């Protein structure tokens, strides 16, 4: 669910639009995930640039295994430290991890992962680690095709 308590099913709820997804499954990865939020929001969501992109965007902290018990407290803290305009873009996942780790090739626990899904939910681009100008440009190139 999002921080404003709306359920989201990816890719089903994203059909018809490109979707930008950042996810982290460790607290160490969250710092790097935060480096993505403002650049991606400003460039692709806020509609203040030269090009208006019609995309979905979700940042997903994953609470898996023993970390599932920390979700409620972490979500409360996120709400306290996040502007309400970002609530619809932050989706907290709680549950199984193994199938995602294998399918998405999530190899390094301490890095966030970033994906672009096409209008049909297929992964068109993936990267990991901190945000950079080069990564934003790669996303922009895919969205402008």
BAKOL-646169 format. One record per residue (C-alpha): residue in one letter; chain; residue number from 1; z, y, x. Coordinates in Angstrom, 2 decimals. Last residue first. Example, Ala and Ser with C-alpha at 12.3 -4.5 7.8 and 13.67 -1.06 7.14 Angstrom:
<atom><residuo>S</residuo><cadena>A</cadena><num>2</num><zz>7.14</zz><yy>-1.06</yy><xx>13.67</xx></atom>
<atom><residuo>A</residuo><cadena>A</cadena><num>1</num><zz>7.80</zz><yy>-4.50</yy><xx>12.30</xx></atom>
REM end
This chain:
<atom><residuo>X</residuo><cadena>A</cadena><num>145</num><zz>-27.83</zz><yy>6.64</yy><xx>11.54</xx></atom>
<atom><residuo>X</residuo><cadena>A</cadena><num>144</num><zz>-25.37</zz><yy>9.56</yy><xx>11.38</xx></atom>
<atom><residuo>X</residuo><cadena>A</cadena><num>143</num><zz>-22.28</zz><yy>7.41</yy><xx>10.78</xx></atom>
<atom><residuo>X</residuo><cadena>A</cadena><num>142</num><zz>-23.09</zz><yy>5.27</yy><xx>13.81</xx></atom>
<atom><residuo>X</residuo><cadena>A</cadena><num>141</num><zz>-23.64</zz><yy>8.28</yy><xx>16.08</xx></atom>
<atom><residuo>X</residuo><cadena>A</cadena><num>140</num><zz>-20.45</zz><yy>9.95</yy><xx>14.85</xx></atom>
<atom><residuo>X</residuo><cadena>A</cadena><num>139</num><zz>-18.45</zz><yy>6.84</yy><xx>15.66</xx></atom>
<atom><residuo>X</residuo><cadena>A</cadena><num>138</num><zz>-19.90</zz><yy>6.76</yy><xx>19.19</xx></atom>
<atom><residuo>X</residuo><cadena>A</cadena><num>137</num><zz>-19.15</zz><yy>10.49</yy><xx>19.55</xx></atom>
<atom><residuo>X</residuo><cadena>A</cadena><num>136</num><zz>-15.52</zz><yy>9.92</yy><xx>18.50</xx></atom>
<atom><residuo>X</residuo><cadena>A</cadena><num>135</num><zz>-15.27</zz><yy>7.13</yy><xx>21.09</xx></atom>
<atom><residuo>X</residuo><cadena>A</cadena><num>134</num><zz>-16.70</zz><yy>9.35</yy><xx>23.84</xx></atom>
<atom><residuo>X</residuo><cadena>A</cadena><num>133</num><zz>-14.36</zz><yy>12.22</yy><xx>22.92</xx></atom>
<atom><residuo>X</residuo><cadena>A</cadena><num>132</num><zz>-11.41</zz><yy>9.86</yy><xx>23.34</xx></atom>
<atom><residuo>X</residuo><cadena>A</cadena><num>131</num><zz>-8.90</zz><yy>8.11</yy><xx>21.10</xx></atom>
<atom><residuo>X</residuo><cadena>A</cadena><num>130</num><zz>-6.40</zz><yy>5.87</yy><xx>22.82</xx></atom>
<atom><residuo>X</residuo><cadena>A</cadena><num>129</num><zz>-6.76</zz><yy>2.11</yy><xx>22.96</xx></atom>
<atom><residuo>X</residuo><cadena>A</cadena><num>128</num><zz>-9.21</zz><yy>-0.17</yy><xx>21.23</xx></atom>
<atom><residuo>X</residuo><cadena>A</cadena><num>127</num><zz>-12.84</zz><yy>-0.28</yy><xx>20.13</xx></atom>
<atom><residuo>X</residuo><cadena>A</cadena><num>126</num><zz>-14.88</zz><yy>-1.65</yy><xx>17.29</xx></atom>
<atom><residuo>X</residuo><cadena>A</cadena><num>125</num><zz>-18.21</zz><yy>-0.81</yy><xx>15.73</xx></atom>
<atom><residuo>X</residuo><cadena>A</cadena><num>124</num><zz>-20.40</zz><yy>-2.05</yy><xx>12.86</xx></atom>
<atom><residuo>X</residuo><cadena>A</cadena><num>123</num><zz>-17.86</zz><yy>-4.32</yy><xx>11.16</xx></atom>
<atom><residuo>X</residuo><cadena>A</cadena><num>122</num><zz>-19.26</zz><yy>-5.51</yy><xx>7.83</xx></atom>
<atom><residuo>X</residuo><cadena>A</cadena><num>121</num><zz>-17.64</zz><yy>-4.16</yy><xx>4.65</xx></atom>
<atom><residuo>X</residuo><cadena>A</cadena><num>120</num><zz>-20.84</zz><yy>-3.70</yy><xx>2.64</xx></atom>
<atom><residuo>X</residuo><cadena>A</cadena><num>119</num><zz>-21.01</zz><yy>0.08</yy><xx>3.11</xx></atom>
<atom><residuo>X</residuo><cadena>A</cadena><num>118</num><zz>-20.49</zz><yy>-0.35</yy><xx>6.85</xx></atom>
<atom><residuo>X</residuo><cadena>A</cadena><num>117</num><zz>-17.10</zz><yy>-0.92</yy><xx>8.45</xx></atom>
<atom><residuo>X</residuo><cadena>A</cadena><num>116</num><zz>-16.07</zz><yy>1.10</yy><xx>11.48</xx></atom>
<atom><residuo>X</residuo><cadena>A</cadena><num>115</num><zz>-13.17</zz><yy>-0.29</yy><xx>13.46</xx></atom>
<atom><residuo>X</residuo><cadena>A</cadena><num>114</num><zz>-10.31</zz><yy>1.00</yy><xx>15.62</xx></atom>
<atom><residuo>X</residuo><cadena>A</cadena><num>113</num><zz>-7.72</zz><yy>-1.10</yy><xx>17.37</xx></atom>
<atom><residuo>X</residuo><cadena>A</cadena><num>112</num><zz>-4.34</zz><yy>0.04</yy><xx>18.64</xx></atom>
<atom><residuo>X</residuo><cadena>A</cadena><num>111</num><zz>-3.13</zz><yy>-1.18</yy><xx>22.01</xx></atom>
<atom><residuo>X</residuo><cadena>A</cadena><num>110</num><zz>0.18</zz><yy>-2.80</yy><xx>22.97</xx></atom>
<atom><residuo>X</residuo><cadena>A</cadena><num>109</num><zz>-0.58</zz><yy>-6.15</yy><xx>21.35</xx></atom>
<atom><residuo>X</residuo><cadena>A</cadena><num>108</num><zz>-3.73</zz><yy>-6.75</yy><xx>23.36</xx></atom>
<atom><residuo>X</residuo><cadena>A</cadena><num>107</num><zz>-5.99</zz><yy>-9.47</yy><xx>21.96</xx></atom>
<atom><residuo>X</residuo><cadena>A</cadena><num>106</num><zz>-6.91</zz><yy>-8.42</yy><xx>18.45</xx></atom>
<atom><residuo>X</residuo><cadena>A</cadena><num>105</num><zz>-10.16</zz><yy>-10.36</yy><xx>18.11</xx></atom>
<atom><residuo>X</residuo><cadena>A</cadena><num>104</num><zz>-10.76</zz><yy>-9.20</yy><xx>14.52</xx></atom>
<atom><residuo>X</residuo><cadena>A</cadena><num>103</num><zz>-11.05</zz><yy>-12.72</yy><xx>13.06</xx></atom>
<atom><residuo>X</residuo><cadena>A</cadena><num>102</num><zz>-8.42</zz><yy>-14.25</yy><xx>15.35</xx></atom>
<atom><residuo>X</residuo><cadena>A</cadena><num>101</num><zz>-5.75</zz><yy>-11.57</yy><xx>15.08</xx></atom>
<atom><residuo>X</residuo><cadena>A</cadena><num>100</num><zz>-6.49</zz><yy>-11.11</yy><xx>11.39</xx></atom>
<atom><residuo>X</residuo><cadena>A</cadena><num>99</num><zz>-5.99</zz><yy>-14.81</yy><xx>10.59</xx></atom>
<atom><residuo>X</residuo><cadena>A</cadena><num>98</num><zz>-2.81</zz><yy>-14.95</yy><xx>12.68</xx></atom>
<atom><residuo>X</residuo><cadena>A</cadena><num>97</num><zz>-1.12</zz><yy>-11.91</yy><xx>11.12</xx></atom>
<atom><residuo>X</residuo><cadena>A</cadena><num>96</num><zz>0.43</zz><yy>-12.93</yy><xx>7.83</xx></atom>
<atom><residuo>X</residuo><cadena>A</cadena><num>95</num><zz>2.24</zz><yy>-10.32</yy><xx>5.81</xx></atom>
<atom><residuo>X</residuo><cadena>A</cadena><num>94</num><zz>3.07</zz><yy>-6.66</yy><xx>5.45</xx></atom>
<atom><residuo>X</residuo><cadena>A</cadena><num>93</num><zz>0.38</zz><yy>-4.03</yy><xx>5.73</xx></atom>
<atom><residuo>X</residuo><cadena>A</cadena><num>92</num><zz>1.25</zz><yy>-0.35</yy><xx>5.43</xx></atom>
<atom><residuo>X</residuo><cadena>A</cadena><num>91</num><zz>-1.74</zz><yy>1.81</yy><xx>4.56</xx></atom>
<atom><residuo>X</residuo><cadena>A</cadena><num>90</num><zz>-1.88</zz><yy>5.39</yy><xx>5.80</xx></atom>
<atom><residuo>X</residuo><cadena>A</cadena><num>89</num><zz>-4.85</zz><yy>7.37</yy><xx>4.49</xx></atom>
<atom><residuo>X</residuo><cadena>A</cadena><num>88</num><zz>-3.50</zz><yy>8.24</yy><xx>1.03</xx></atom>
<atom><residuo>X</residuo><cadena>A</cadena><num>87</num><zz>-0.32</zz><yy>9.69</yy><xx>2.62</xx></atom>
<atom><residuo>X</residuo><cadena>A</cadena><num>86</num><zz>-2.18</zz><yy>12.08</yy><xx>5.00</xx></atom>
<atom><residuo>X</residuo><cadena>A</cadena><num>85</num><zz>-2.09</zz><yy>15.12</yy><xx>2.66</xx></atom>
<atom><residuo>X</residuo><cadena>A</cadena><num>84</num><zz>1.64</zz><yy>14.48</yy><xx>2.30</xx></atom>
<atom><residuo>X</residuo><cadena>A</cadena><num>83</num><zz>2.28</zz><yy>15.56</yy><xx>5.90</xx></atom>
<atom><residuo>X</residuo><cadena>A</cadena><num>82</num><zz>3.88</zz><yy>12.73</yy><xx>7.86</xx></atom>
<atom><residuo>X</residuo><cadena>A</cadena><num>81</num><zz>7.31</zz><yy>12.58</yy><xx>9.50</xx></atom>
<atom><residuo>X</residuo><cadena>A</cadena><num>80</num><zz>9.52</zz><yy>11.91</yy><xx>6.46</xx></atom>
<atom><residuo>X</residuo><cadena>A</cadena><num>79</num><zz>6.96</zz><yy>9.56</yy><xx>4.94</xx></atom>
<atom><residuo>X</residuo><cadena>A</cadena><num>78</num><zz>6.66</zz><yy>7.66</yy><xx>8.23</xx></atom>
<atom><residuo>X</residuo><cadena>A</cadena><num>77</num><zz>10.47</zz><yy>7.31</yy><xx>8.38</xx></atom>
<atom><residuo>X</residuo><cadena>A</cadena><num>76</num><zz>10.56</zz><yy>5.80</yy><xx>4.89</xx></atom>
<atom><residuo>X</residuo><cadena>A</cadena><num>75</num><zz>7.71</zz><yy>3.44</yy><xx>5.80</xx></atom>
<atom><residuo>X</residuo><cadena>A</cadena><num>74</num><zz>9.57</zz><yy>2.35</yy><xx>8.93</xx></atom>
<atom><residuo>X</residuo><cadena>A</cadena><num>73</num><zz>12.73</zz><yy>1.67</yy><xx>6.93</xx></atom>
<atom><residuo>X</residuo><cadena>A</cadena><num>72</num><zz>10.87</zz><yy>-0.38</yy><xx>4.32</xx></atom>
<atom><residuo>X</residuo><cadena>A</cadena><num>71</num><zz>8.74</zz><yy>-2.22</yy><xx>6.91</xx></atom>
<atom><residuo>X</residuo><cadena>A</cadena><num>70</num><zz>11.55</zz><yy>-3.33</yy><xx>9.22</xx></atom>
<atom><residuo>X</residuo><cadena>A</cadena><num>69</num><zz>11.98</zz><yy>-6.76</yy><xx>7.61</xx></atom>
<atom><residuo>X</residuo><cadena>A</cadena><num>68</num><zz>8.32</zz><yy>-7.51</yy><xx>8.20</xx></atom>
<atom><residuo>X</residuo><cadena>A</cadena><num>67</num><zz>8.87</zz><yy>-7.16</yy><xx>11.95</xx></atom>
<atom><residuo>X</residuo><cadena>A</cadena><num>66</num><zz>10.03</zz><yy>-10.80</yy><xx>12.13</xx></atom>
<atom><residuo>X</residuo><cadena>A</cadena><num>65</num><zz>6.48</zz><yy>-11.97</yy><xx>11.52</xx></atom>
<atom><residuo>X</residuo><cadena>A</cadena><num>64</num><zz>4.10</zz><yy>-9.18</yy><xx>10.62</xx></atom>
<atom><residuo>X</residuo><cadena>A</cadena><num>63</num><zz>4.33</zz><yy>-5.49</yy><xx>9.80</xx></atom>
<atom><residuo>X</residuo><cadena>A</cadena><num>62</num><zz>0.93</zz><yy>-3.97</yy><xx>10.47</xx></atom>
<atom><residuo>X</residuo><cadena>A</cadena><num>61</num><zz>0.55</zz><yy>-0.19</yy><xx>10.77</xx></atom>
<atom><residuo>X</residuo><cadena>A</cadena><num>60</num><zz>-2.78</zz><yy>0.61</yy><xx>9.17</xx></atom>
<atom><residuo>X</residuo><cadena>A</cadena><num>59</num><zz>-4.63</zz><yy>3.89</yy><xx>9.48</xx></atom>
<atom><residuo>X</residuo><cadena>A</cadena><num>58</num><zz>-7.24</zz><yy>4.16</yy><xx>6.76</xx></atom>
<atom><residuo>X</residuo><cadena>A</cadena><num>57</num><zz>-10.33</zz><yy>6.30</yy><xx>6.37</xx></atom>
<atom><residuo>X</residuo><cadena>A</cadena><num>56</num><zz>-13.05</zz><yy>6.16</yy><xx>3.74</xx></atom>
<atom><residuo>X</residuo><cadena>A</cadena><num>55</num><zz>-16.31</zz><yy>7.95</yy><xx>4.41</xx></atom>
<atom><residuo>X</residuo><cadena>A</cadena><num>54</num><zz>-18.63</zz><yy>10.58</yy><xx>2.95</xx></atom>
<atom><residuo>X</residuo><cadena>A</cadena><num>53</num><zz>-19.27</zz><yy>12.65</yy><xx>6.05</xx></atom>
<atom><residuo>X</residuo><cadena>A</cadena><num>52</num><zz>-19.85</zz><yy>16.38</yy><xx>5.62</xx></atom>
<atom><residuo>X</residuo><cadena>A</cadena><num>51</num><zz>-21.70</zz><yy>17.72</yy><xx>8.65</xx></atom>
<atom><residuo>X</residuo><cadena>A</cadena><num>50</num><zz>-21.10</zz><yy>21.16</yy><xx>10.16</xx></atom>
<atom><residuo>X</residuo><cadena>A</cadena><num>49</num><zz>-17.37</zz><yy>20.65</yy><xx>10.18</xx></atom>
<atom><residuo>X</residuo><cadena>A</cadena><num>48</num><zz>-14.66</zz><yy>21.59</yy><xx>7.68</xx></atom>
<atom><residuo>X</residuo><cadena>A</cadena><num>47</num><zz>-15.05</zz><yy>18.53</yy><xx>5.46</xx></atom>
<atom><residuo>X</residuo><cadena>A</cadena><num>46</num><zz>-11.50</zz><yy>17.33</yy><xx>6.13</xx></atom>
<atom><residuo>X</residuo><cadena>A</cadena><num>45</num><zz>-12.56</zz><yy>13.65</yy><xx>6.37</xx></atom>
<atom><residuo>X</residuo><cadena>A</cadena><num>44</num><zz>-14.85</zz><yy>12.95</yy><xx>9.34</xx></atom>
<atom><residuo>X</residuo><cadena>A</cadena><num>43</num><zz>-14.11</zz><yy>15.36</yy><xx>12.18</xx></atom>
<atom><residuo>X</residuo><cadena>A</cadena><num>42</num><zz>-10.66</zz><yy>16.69</yy><xx>11.28</xx></atom>
<atom><residuo>X</residuo><cadena>A</cadena><num>41</num><zz>-9.35</zz><yy>13.35</yy><xx>10.00</xx></atom>
<atom><residuo>X</residuo><cadena>A</cadena><num>40</num><zz>-10.74</zz><yy>11.43</yy><xx>12.95</xx></atom>
<atom><residuo>X</residuo><cadena>A</cadena><num>39</num><zz>-9.42</zz><yy>13.92</yy><xx>15.51</xx></atom>
<atom><residuo>X</residuo><cadena>A</cadena><num>38</num><zz>-6.05</zz><yy>14.24</yy><xx>13.73</xx></atom>
<atom><residuo>X</residuo><cadena>A</cadena><num>37</num><zz>-5.30</zz><yy>10.54</yy><xx>13.32</xx></atom>
<atom><residuo>X</residuo><cadena>A</cadena><num>36</num><zz>-6.74</zz><yy>8.96</yy><xx>16.46</xx></atom>
<atom><residuo>X</residuo><cadena>A</cadena><num>35</num><zz>-4.06</zz><yy>9.94</yy><xx>19.00</xx></atom>
<atom><residuo>X</residuo><cadena>A</cadena><num>34</num><zz>-1.50</zz><yy>8.52</yy><xx>16.54</xx></atom>
<atom><residuo>X</residuo><cadena>A</cadena><num>33</num><zz>-2.89</zz><yy>5.03</yy><xx>17.20</xx></atom>
<atom><residuo>X</residuo><cadena>A</cadena><num>32</num><zz>-2.01</zz><yy>5.49</yy><xx>20.87</xx></atom>
<atom><residuo>X</residuo><cadena>A</cadena><num>31</num><zz>1.65</zz><yy>6.05</yy><xx>19.99</xx></atom>
<atom><residuo>X</residuo><cadena>A</cadena><num>30</num><zz>1.52</zz><yy>3.21</yy><xx>17.45</xx></atom>
<atom><residuo>X</residuo><cadena>A</cadena><num>29</num><zz>0.48</zz><yy>0.62</yy><xx>20.03</xx></atom>
<atom><residuo>X</residuo><cadena>A</cadena><num>28</num><zz>3.99</zz><yy>0.46</yy><xx>21.53</xx></atom>
<atom><residuo>X</residuo><cadena>A</cadena><num>27</num><zz>5.44</zz><yy>-0.09</yy><xx>18.04</xx></atom>
<atom><residuo>X</residuo><cadena>A</cadena><num>26</num><zz>3.32</zz><yy>-3.19</yy><xx>17.70</xx></atom>
<atom><residuo>X</residuo><cadena>A</cadena><num>25</num><zz>0.66</zz><yy>-4.30</yy><xx>15.24</xx></atom>
<atom><residuo>X</residuo><cadena>A</cadena><num>24</num><zz>-1.61</zz><yy>-1.29</yy><xx>15.22</xx></atom>
<atom><residuo>X</residuo><cadena>A</cadena><num>23</num><zz>-4.59</zz><yy>-0.50</yy><xx>13.08</xx></atom>
<atom><residuo>X</residuo><cadena>A</cadena><num>22</num><zz>-7.26</zz><yy>2.16</yy><xx>12.83</xx></atom>
<atom><residuo>X</residuo><cadena>A</cadena><num>21</num><zz>-9.91</zz><yy>1.81</yy><xx>10.15</xx></atom>
<atom><residuo>X</residuo><cadena>A</cadena><num>20</num><zz>-12.92</zz><yy>4.03</yy><xx>9.46</xx></atom>
<atom><residuo>X</residuo><cadena>A</cadena><num>19</num><zz>-14.85</zz><yy>3.04</yy><xx>6.35</xx></atom>
<atom><residuo>X</residuo><cadena>A</cadena><num>18</num><zz>-18.53</zz><yy>3.61</yy><xx>5.60</xx></atom>
<atom><residuo>X</residuo><cadena>A</cadena><num>17</num><zz>-19.03</zz><yy>3.89</yy><xx>1.89</xx></atom>
<atom><residuo>X</residuo><cadena>A</cadena><num>16</num><zz>-20.36</zz><yy>1.70</yy><xx>-0.93</xx></atom>
<atom><residuo>X</residuo><cadena>A</cadena><num>15</num><zz>-17.55</zz><yy>-0.82</yy><xx>-0.93</xx></atom>
<atom><residuo>X</residuo><cadena>A</cadena><num>14</num><zz>-14.23</zz><yy>0.46</yy><xx>0.38</xx></atom>
<atom><residuo>X</residuo><cadena>A</cadena><num>13</num><zz>-11.94</zz><yy>-1.05</yy><xx>-2.26</xx></atom>
<atom><residuo>X</residuo><cadena>A</cadena><num>12</num><zz>-13.22</zz><yy>-4.56</yy><xx>-1.48</xx></atom>
<atom><residuo>X</residuo><cadena>A</cadena><num>11</num><zz>-13.05</zz><yy>-4.18</yy><xx>2.33</xx></atom>
<atom><residuo>X</residuo><cadena>A</cadena><num>10</num><zz>-10.06</zz><yy>-3.79</yy><xx>2.39</xx></atom>
<atom><residuo>X</residuo><cadena>A</cadena><num>9</num><zz>-7.71</zz><yy>-4.05</yy><xx>-0.56</xx></atom>
<atom><residuo>X</residuo><cadena>A</cadena><num>8</num><zz>-5.63</zz><yy>-0.92</yy><xx>-1.14</xx></atom>
<atom><residuo>X</residuo><cadena>A</cadena><num>7</num><zz>-2.54</zz><yy>-0.61</yy><xx>-3.35</xx></atom>
<atom><residuo>X</residuo><cadena>A</cadena><num>6</num><zz>-1.29</zz><yy>2.91</yy><xx>-4.05</xx></atom>
<atom><residuo>X</residuo><cadena>A</cadena><num>5</num><zz>2.31</zz><yy>3.70</yy><xx>-3.07</xx></atom>
<atom><residuo>X</residuo><cadena>A</cadena><num>4</num><zz>1.81</zz><yy>7.28</yy><xx>-1.78</xx></atom>
<atom><residuo>X</residuo><cadena>A</cadena><num>3</num><zz>2.33</zz><yy>5.94</yy><xx>1.72</xx></atom>
<atom><residuo>X</residuo><cadena>A</cadena><num>2</num><zz>-0.55</zz><yy>3.59</yy><xx>1.04</xx></atom>
<atom><residuo>X</residuo><cadena>A</cadena><num>1</num><zz>0.00</zz><yy>0.00</yy><xx>0.00</xx></atom>
REM end
